[in-house]
């Protein structure tokens, strides 16, 4: 049986033979979209040349017509792609990544490939990529979509973070990690603006001495502070965040 059509995921010159379904598919993602289960990419051994239809063991060039079936070819992942995306196989991740090998390093604690720009400036979280995106709830580790690292260290699809900013742009929710609630960008200038706003908008007399117990989402310090409808500031001098909540 043949379930192979033009692939929307990769530009390639072959179809893969699914060992679980006994059918041909353009790629593993085409298989997963048309099946009730995921294919094990590492068990794929046979492919079919799109040009001459010759069925053979996985290899970069067709053994019959000699066509190159993918400028990028990974025998381990059975990945073929004619588009240059800076693909490379990370031995520690065990799968192929995109973006250029020289632009990433593998963090053993996070168990993920992370931008080299964050090598000495990221918060390590054990096996952080062995999780789902907090917005779309899709797998992060094997995702083909670009993944962003938030300030707190948690990961999220780049498009999902953009959507979060656009949807909740008028609220603090758009600047908090959906997983841990910490601020995902530097908001120090925003905190200074809130300082001025609170100074210019005093509370009514009956609330002047009203106190509340709060905990800071950013530094986890607990404080007893004056109540204000605009916000209640963390008293930690190294923090000063308004990303707080009442206990």
C-alpha positions in Angstrom: 0.0 0.0 0.0 1.2 3.6 -0.7 0.4 6.6 1.4 3.1 8.8 -0.1 2.3 12.2 -1.5 4.2 15.4 -1.9 5.8 16.0 1.5 5.0 19.4 3.1 7.7 18.9 5.8 10.8 18.1 3.8 12.1 18.4 0.2 13.4 15.0 -0.5 13.8 12.3 -3.2 12.5 9.2 -1.4 9.7 7.8 0.6 10.2 5.8 3.8 8.8 2.4 4.5 7.0 2.2 7.8 7.9 -1.1 9.6 4.8 -0.7 11.9 2.2 0.0 9.2 3.9 -1.7 6.2 3.2 1.3 4.0 5.2 4.0 2.3 5.1 7.6 3.6 6.9 10.7 2.5 8.5 11.2 5.9 8.0 10.2 9.6 5.8 13.4 10.2 3.5 12.4 7.3 3.2 9.0 8.9 2.3 10.5 12.3 -0.3 12.8 10.8 -2.0 10.0 9.0 -1.8 7.3 11.8 -3.0 6.8 15.4 0.6 6.3 16.6 4.1 7.6 16.2 6.7 5.9 14.1 10.0 4.9 15.6 12.4 6.7 13.2 15.3 4.5 14.3 13.6 1.3 13.0 13.2 2.6 9.5 15.5 0.6 7.2 13.9 0.7 3.8 13.2 3.6 1.4 11.8 4.0 -2.1 13.4 6.3 -4.7 10.8 8.9 -6.0 12.5 9.0 -9.4 12.8 5.3 -10.3 10.6 3.7 -7.6 13.4 1.3 -6.6 13.0 -0.1 -3.1 16.2 -0.4 -1.2 18.0 0.0 2.1 18.3 3.6 3.4 21.2 5.4 1.8 21.9 8.8 0.4 22.1 8.0 -3.3 19.8 5.6 -5.1 21.6 2.4 -5.9 19.7 2.1 -9.2 19.4 5.5 -10.8 22.1 7.2 -8.6 19.9 10.2 -7.8 20.8 12.0 -4.6 17.7 11.7 -2.4 18.7 14.3 0.1 21.6 16.8 0.3 21.4 16.3 4.0 21.2 12.6 5.0 21.3 11.1 8.5 21.5 7.3 8.5 20.7 7.1 12.2 17.5 9.2 12.0 16.7 8.2 8.4 16.3 11.9 7.7 16.6 13.3 4.1 16.3 17.0 3.2 17.3 19.0 0.2 16.8 22.3 2.0 19.8 23.7 3.9 18.6 24.3 7.5 22.0 23.9 9.2 21.1 20.3 10.1 23.3 18.3 12.3 23.0 15.1 14.3 23.6 15.6 18.1 24.9 12.3 19.5 23.8 13.3 23.1 20.3 14.2 22.0 20.2 11.2 19.8 18.4 13.0 17.0 19.0 15.7 14.3 18.8 19.4 15.1 18.7 22.4 12.9 20.4 25.8 13.0 24.1 25.0 12.6 26.2 22.8 14.8 28.6 25.7 15.6 25.7 27.8 16.9 24.7 25.3 19.6 26.2 23.3 22.5 24.7 20.4 24.4 23.9 21.1 28.0 24.2 17.8 29.9 21.9 18.9 32.8 19.2 20.4 30.6 19.8 17.4 28.2 19.3 19.7 25.3 21.0 21.7 22.5 21.1 25.3 23.5 22.2 28.4 21.7 25.9 29.0 22.2 25.0 32.6 23.2 23.5 31.2 26.4 26.3 28.8 27.3 27.3 30.7 30.4 24.0 32.6 30.9 21.1 30.2 31.2 19.3 28.6 34.1 19.8 24.8 34.0 16.7 22.7 34.6 17.1 18.9 34.7 15.8 17.3 31.4 13.9 20.5 30.6 13.3 19.4 27.0 11.7 16.1 28.1 8.5 18.1 28.4 5.7 19.6 26.4 5.3 23.3 25.3 3.2 25.0 28.1 1.0 26.7 25.4 0.3 24.2 22.6 1.0 21.1 24.8 3.1 19.5 22.0 6.4 17.7 22.5 9.5 19.9 22.7 12.3 17.5 22.4 11.6 16.2 19.0 9.8 19.3 17.7 10.5 20.6 14.2 9.4 24.1 15.3 12.0 26.6 16.7 12.2 26.5 20.5 13.0 29.5 22.7 14.6 29.4 26.2 13.0 31.8 28.6 14.9 33.7 31.3 13.8 31.2 34.0 15.2 28.3 31.9 12.0 26.7 30.8 11.5 26.1 27.0 8.6 27.1 24.8 7.9 27.1 21.1 8.9 30.5 19.6 5.6 31.0 17.8 3.7 30.1 21.0 5.6 32.7 23.0 4.9 35.3 20.3 1.2 34.3 20.5 1.3 34.7 24.3 2.7 38.2 24.0 0.1 39.2 21.4 -2.9 37.7 23.3 -2.1 39.0 26.8 -0.1 42.1 25.9 -2.1 44.3 28.3 -1.5 42.0 31.3 1.4 40.7 33.4 0.4 37.2 32.2 2.2 37.7 28.9 5.5 38.3 30.7 5.3 35.3 33.0 6.5 31.8 32.3 3.3 29.6 32.0 5.2 26.9 34.0 6.8 28.6 36.9 5.3 32.2 36.8 8.7 33.8 36.8 9.3 36.9 34.6 10.6 35.7 31.2 12.3 39.0 30.3 14.0 41.9 32.1 11.2 44.1 33.5 13.3 46.4 35.7 12.2 49.5 33.7 8.6 48.5 34.0 9.0 48.1 37.8 10.4 51.7 37.9 7.3 52.9 36.0 5.0 51.2 38.5 7.0 52.8 41.4 6.2 56.2 39.9 2.6 55.3 39.2 2.0 54.1 42.8 3.7 57.2 44.2 1.3 59.4 42.1 -1.9 57.4 42.9 -2.2 57.0 46.7 -4.8 54.6 48.1 -7.9 56.0 49.9 -7.4 56.8 53.6 -9.2 53.7 54.8 -6.5 51.6 53.0 -3.5 53.7 53.9 -2.2 51.2 56.5 -3.6 48.1 55.0 -0.9 45.3 54.9 -0.7 42.1 52.9 1.5 39.0 53.0 3.0 38.4 49.5 5.4 36.0 47.9 7.6 37.0 44.9 7.3 34.8 41.9 10.8 35.9 40.7 12.9 35.4 43.9 10.5 33.4 46.1 10.9 35.8 49.0 8.0 36.4 51.3 7.2 40.0 52.5 4.6 41.9 54.5 3.9 45.0 52.4 1.4 47.9 52.1 -1.6 47.0 49.9 -2.0 48.8 46.6 -4.4 48.0 43.7 -1.7 48.7 41.1 0.8 46.2 42.6 2.7 45.1 45.6 6.5 45.2 45.3 9.0 42.6 46.5 11.2 44.2 49.3 14.2 42.1 48.3 16.8 44.8 47.2 18.2 42.5 44.6 14.8 41.9 43.1 12.2 44.7 43.4 9.7 42.8 41.3 6.0 43.5 41.1 5.5 39.9 39.9 4.1 39.0 43.2 1.0 37.3 44.7 -0.8 37.4 48.0 -0.3 34.4 50.3 
